[in-house]
Amino acid sequence: MSTKFSTNRKRKSRKRGSRRRIGRKLAIFLYFAALVILVALYFSQQQIRTNPPKKPASLYFQITPLLISEGDKVSNDTWLVRTISFMIQPVGGNAKDVHIEWAFSDPWDKDFIAKNSSEPVILSSSPPQEIQVDDQGMIPVEIKVISNEAEGRITILFPQPKTE
């Protein structure tokens, strides 16, 4: 009988020991999981602080329309516009990695434009874009401007080309 009693005691102590190990492993796992979550939150906040929100492109850049060099008049109030040209000038500061898109044209890219200096931009769309003339007789063309400092859409008002 004494051997049976000692065997039961050993079994119970083994069960208690394995329960303690499981509890200890769970506590260590939860500690490291909490540590990983805290580190991830810290770095996500750091990235938000280092990347300030971009300014609206319409305030950061000044656009001077030059002309619609290729366009056909479809009706009194509609034009088929193929090519537009304008000047872009960053007035809010230097502009880095400037990217301009319009309709189906190839994007225009420039690495750097100094504050208050102008750069000519020519964009050609294929197929041509059908655009309605506004109330003042101007042709509104919307472009998308993206840079490290600013982002947004800008509407450029072009005068109607002279027709023959």
N, C-alpha and C positions, 0 to 999 in steps of 0.2 A: 503494500500500500504506500509505502513511503516513496517509492519510485514513481508511482502514478501521480502523487501530489506534486513532486518536484517537476515532472514533465508539464503539468498544467501551468505551474508557475512560470516556466520558461516560455511557454506559448503566449501567456498574457504579457510578459515583459517584451517579447518580440513585437506583439501587436502595438503596445504602447510606444515602442521605439519607432516603428514605421509610421505611426500617426504623427509623432513629433517631427520626423523627417519631412513628411508631406506638408505639414503646417509651416515648417521653416522654409522649405523650397517655395511654397506659395507666397510667403512674406517677402522673400528675396525677389521673386518674379514681379510682384506688385510694386516693390520699391524701384526696380529698374524700369518698369513700364512708366511709372510716374516721372522718373528722371528723364526719360526719352521725350515724354510729352512736354515737360517744362522746357527742355532744350529746343524742341521744335517751335514752341510758342515764342521763345526769345528771338530765334532767328527770323521768324516771320515778321515780328514787330520791327526788327532791325531793317529788314528790306523795305518796309513801308516808310520808315524814317529816311532812308537814303534815297528813295525815289519820290521826290515831291510830285504832286499832281501837275499835269501839263496844263499850260494856259490855252485859252481858245485861239485857234489859228487866225481868226478874223481880227483879234486884237494884237497879236504878235507880229503879223505880217501885213504889209501894205502892198496891194496889187494894183498895178496900173495897166489897164487894157490897152493893147496896141491896135490889133485889127484881126478880123476874120479873113484870112488870106485865101481860103478855099470854101466857098459856100454858094449854094444855088437857091434862088427864091422859088418856093413852091407855090405860094399864094401871097395875098397881101399881108398876112400875119404869120407866115410860117417860112422857115429857112431850113435847108439841109446843110449842116455845118460839118466840114471835114477837118479844117485846121484852124487852130486859134494860137495867137501869140500875145504874150503879156510880159511885164516886168514884175519880179517879186523882190521885195525889200524887207528884211527883218528890222522892225523898228523897236521891238521889245528887248533886243540884245542879240548877241551872236547866235547863229543858227547852225546846228550840227546835224548831219545825216538827214538832209531835207529830201523828202519823197513826195512827188505830186502825181496824182492820178486824175484822169478824165475819161469817162465812158470806156470805149474799147481801144484807147491809145496805149502805146508803150509808156510806162511810167518815166518821169523825169527825175533824176537823182543828182544831188550835189553833196559832197562831203562837208563843206563849210561855206557859209556866207557871213561875212562880217556885218556888224550892226550898221545900218543906214547905207549899205552898198547894195546896188541893184544887180540882178542877174536876169538875162532874157530867157524866156521859156517858150518853146514851141511844141505843141501837142497835136498830133494828127490821129483822128479816129477812123477806123475802118470796121464796119460800115459808117457812113456819115450819120450824124445825129439830127433828128427832126426837132426843131426848137421853135416854140411860139414866141412871137414878139410881144413884149409887155405893153402896158398902157402908155408909157412914155416913148414908144417906138424903139426901144433898146432890145438887144438879144441877150437874155440871161443865160449864162453858162455856169454850172456848178462844178467846182473842182474839189478834190480832197487833198489836204496838205497835212503831212506828218513830219515831225522832226523830234529831236530829243527834248526840246523845250515846249513845243506847242503841237496841237492836233485839232483838226476839225474841217468842216466844209465851208467854203467861201463861194459866194455867188458873184461872178464878174459880169458887169453890164457892158456889152459891146455895142458900138453904133452899127447900124445896118450898112453893109457894103454897098457901094455905088453900083447900080446895074446899068447895063448899056441898052 
